[in-house]
């Protein structure tokens, strides 16, 4: 199965972290700096690790240079629930 999800990324975080859902958008903090696609690479690597899937199963559909991104994730039917830290 494939899902499309909207994600709002906050770069330059102290650690990679899922924050939670807010108004249908998943909020994520990523350590990478927003230059030359580093945040996008780190976001894909972080999500693939959390979901236990290959990085190739995650594709950024829109928002490559924006904080608000639309991602296509293959191999899962829904995003797992998120427990706040």
N, C-alpha and C positions, 0 to 999 in steps of 0.2 A: 504494500500500500504506500501511498504518497500523501504527504500533507504539505500545505502551504501555510507558513506562519510569518507574522510580522514581528520584528525584533527591534527594540531601541537599544543601541549600544552606547555605553559611556566609556570612552577610552581613557588611558592614563590612570587606571585604577591600581590600587596597591596589590590586588590579586584578582584572578578571574573568578567571577561569581554570578550565579543566577539570583536575581532580586525578587522576581515574581511577575504576575500578570497585573496589568493596569489598563483598563478600558480595551481589552482584547489584544494588547501588545505585550509581548514578553520583554522584560527589562533585564539587560545583561551588562555587567561591568567587565571590561577586558583590559589587561595590563599594557597591551601594545600601544605604540604611538601612531597617530593617524597620518602616516605618510607612506607612500609607495605600497599601499595595500596590506601593511603589516597587521592592522586591526582585523581586516577581513580574514587573513590567514589564521590568526590566532583564534578568532571566533569560530571558524570552521573546525579547527583542531580541538578546541574546548568542547563544542557541542558533540562532535564525533566521539570523544572520550566519554562524555556523560551518557550518551545514548548507546554506546557499545557498537557503533557502526563505523564503516570506513569513511574517510574524509571525502571520497569520491561520490558518496551518496548524498552529499549536501551541496546545493548550488544556490548562489546568490542570484535571484531573478532581477531585483532592482535595488537601488540605493548603494551602489558600490562606493560612492564618495559621500554618502549621507549617514547620519546616525540612525535614521529609520530605514530598515532594510526588509525586503521580502525574501524569504528563503524557501526553497523546495527541498524537503527531506524525504528520501526514499527509504523504504524498508521498515517503516513504523506506521501504525494506524492512528496514533495520537501521541501528543507530547506528554511525558510523564508528569505527575503532579509535583509541585515544588514546595518543599518545606522551608520556611524562612529560618535563617540562622539566628 
